[in-house]
Amino acid sequence: AQSVSQHNHHVILSEAASLELGCNYSYGGTVNLFWYVQYPGQHLQLLLKYFSGDPLVKGIKGFEAEFIKSKFSFNLRKPSVQWSDTAEYFCAVKNHGSSNTGKLIFGQGTTLQVKP
Amino acid sequence: DAGVTQSPTHLIKTRGQQVTLRCSPKSGHDTVSWYQQALGQGPQFIFQYYEEEERQRGNFPDRFSGHQFPNYSSELNVNALLLGDSALYLCASTSQLAGGPDTQYFGPGTRLTVL
């Protein structure tokens, strides 16, 4: 069965530190890839997405992610985190099949705590 | 431009009861998906509705059912509630009409507690 794995469950960083959150998926076909963020008390928001083209995608708030097809990975990065980046981060995958829409398969999430 | 809205925000039920959760999609969206997010876990897909029909279903029992109305809003019904149904229920909407790969936009969720 298709699955998404986020290796870091809880990450603690100091402000200005660099961030990289790992995400691997298991599916051999064409996929659409997403990173969502859930700030405390808020709903899931889209950070960035990859559909096709340049494998390095840039999202909101200085986040970026790189799709490496050979490694089935879509890692999230930010050069310098801020206290306001404290949140839970979810990687999600969707099969790009015959239907344009379809279920998202989520990883279990990574809790990021940024210390001021 | 209104985003995805859900009601109620919180709900407390007892085992064996039935519950109905409601969702209004983002303006211009015609497809609604429901997800269950247990504490400390990522959201799990329950089902998706388009043109008032269930189009895809995840690995959830028949106790979970849904409906989509002509105005694209949707309901999630859960019968014979179990303690394990306690979770945050998320609604997400997207558009089939736009064509091409889609992005799902999420609502704030309904927190269901089963006692």
Interface residues (C-beta under 8 A of the other chain):
Chain A: V4 N32 F34 Y36 Q42 H43 L44 Q45 L46 K49 F51 S52 F90 A92 K94 H96 S99 N100 T101 G102 K103 L104 I105 F106 G107 Q108 G109
Chain B: T31 S33 Y35 G40 Q41 G42 P43 Q44 F45 Q48 Y50 R55 Q56 G58 L90 A92 T94 Q96 G99 G100 P101 D102 T103 Q104 Y105 F106 G107 P108 G109
